[in-house]
Amino acid sequence: EIVLTQSPATLSLSPGERATLSCRASQSVSSYLAWYQQKPGQAPRLLIYDASNRATGIPARFSGSGSGTDFTLTISSLEPEDFAVYYCQQRSSWPKVTFGGGTKVEIK
Amino acid sequence: QVQLVESGGGVVQPGRSLRLSCAASGFTFTSYPIHWVRQAPGKGLEWVAVISNDGRDKHYADSVKGRITISRDNSKNTLYVQVNSLRAEDTAVYYCARDRNVAAAVYFFDYWGQGTLVTVSS
């Protein structure tokens, strides 16, 4: 099973600041990685797929980068609605896809 | 707009069975593979199962294989999952989620339902 490790577990930032979230895979997943945002009581929302492609309707302040084992989700300037939990997910080993443990972005 | 609405959750005793449903609308249901993803309370996400757009191809997570059956009724735009021999560790919110790709699944999930909570407890 491919294990995805997200860091940090919690990121405390202020609105307007830049957020950098990391996802590391236990083996190469090529570019087959997605990022999701989840707010309390809500379903996850697809932000990024194939490592760097924004999903439909996702603001340009969200960007993804990386390939192989190291990936980054960057939020260029945090808006109040961006404070949430973010998960990475790989599909390289389908059907045994896996998610990371999540990074919580909280208001400082 | 794309909508997925799950139903069928509740409190179930260990060892019993439960069938969840997911009603889809706002898109051509017959074109898309659909997945079940679950989330235990306060925990992360776990992919559970997928069914192809025509219902012929199915895959399951090892954690549920042998106890779970995914199916779909394309005439009713509805997805199902039957979970048997329920265990405490099956307690979770169960989401149905549409695959991002038409026809062949790519295992990225672009639309999700609001989820239905299954609690396994005596």
Interface residues (C-beta under 8 A of the other chain):
Chain A: A34 Y36 Q42 A43 P44 R45 L46 Y49 D50 A55 T56 Y87 Q89 R91 W94 P95 K96 V97 T98 F99 G100 G101 G102
Chain B: V37 G44 L45 E46 W47 V50 H59 Y60 A61 D62 Y95 A97 R100 A105 V106 Y107 F108 F109 D110 W112 G113 Q114 G115
